[in-house]
Amino acid sequence: GTVGVGAPELVPLGTDFYREFLAPIVQAALLDQCTLVRVSAITGMATWAARYENAGATPGQWADENVVPALLALRQASETKHPNKSSYALRLTLVYGLECSAGYLSPNGLAQLVSSVADKDVQQEVPNVRVAIARCFARLHQSLDFKGSPAEQMVSGALHKLSGDADMDVKELANAGLAKERLPLTFPHWGPTGAPWCTARVGAAP
């Protein structure tokens, strides 16, 4: 099953092991009908991305080569109405995957995933999708070091659009994300182990 993808006894086995044995399991799990299976696959990938963040020639290379294609496949599946899941559920899974893995991606990998969400889903008719995007992008905007990635402008632009959303939850999250000070109660710890995956911006509230 996918529950053990990020298990401590598996992660040290190395990137070749992941690519050969676990990647196909994760990809199938991301399209599973069960939400818990999809979430387990996401957190498992994020655990590997954290462990091997500096394993490649450049920081984030492992996540760029493994997490980004897996999540972009969700985008493609949502647009072709994959028979196992509704487009709505796949979009939520993609947003959650971005939220969990953003801190382990290179600037270019981050831009790829942010673009896949910001270009279309900001105007998604399902309010829960917009809520998820507002929460994810608010967290990125508040705390992530974008390292010069064009994703920063995409995130900011999307939050400004969502700050005028008709849904009050979406609007509140977007405005909180654009605030100058971080709001700890609005943005609790997150990441594959429950801890923040990135340091807060200089000057941000602890």
Secondary structure by P-SEA (a helix, b strand, c coil): ccccccccccccccaaaaacccaaaaaaaaacccaaaaaaaaaaaaaaaaaaccccccccccccccaaaaaaaaaaaaaaccccccaaaaaaaaaaaaaaccccccaaaaaaaaaaccccccccccaaaaaaaaaaaaaaaacccccccaaaaaaaaaaaaacccccaaaaaaaaaaacccccccccccccccccccccccccccc
